[in-house]
Amino acid sequence: MKTKDLKNAIIEELENDESKAIECYNKFAEINSYETIFGMYELDDVVTGTTTEVLDSVMTGFNTNHNYFYCDGRGYWRSFDYIEDSDICLSELADYILENMEDFDDIEALEDEDED
């Protein structure tokens, strides 16, 4: 499979599997010292501080009914339900996965590539 086709297959796989996309992004974020994404069920364990500090760090539109949340690097908490509503660029993430395939053994598109 050509690199462009493989990249598109990775992007499609990540678009169709939110939890896999989050897991891959968090692996990428950890390696590169970026903020990770959390499930909303982790909110009480992750966000600490006084009520004022917490409210000052929340962006307008933060919704505890969303599935995921993260700190955007500027100190603001943001929430989202779908990967396309986050700041994650799947194209850049796919490039990173292609460059570091050995770290992403759960991507089916890469398994298909090994079989060719």
Secondary structure, 3 states (H helix, E strand, C coil): CCHHHHHHHHHHHHHHCHHHHHHHHHHHHHHCCCCCEEEHHHHHHHCCCCHHHHHHCECCCCCCCCCEEEECCCCCEEEECCHHHCCCCHHHHHHHHHHCHHHCCCCHHHHHHHHC
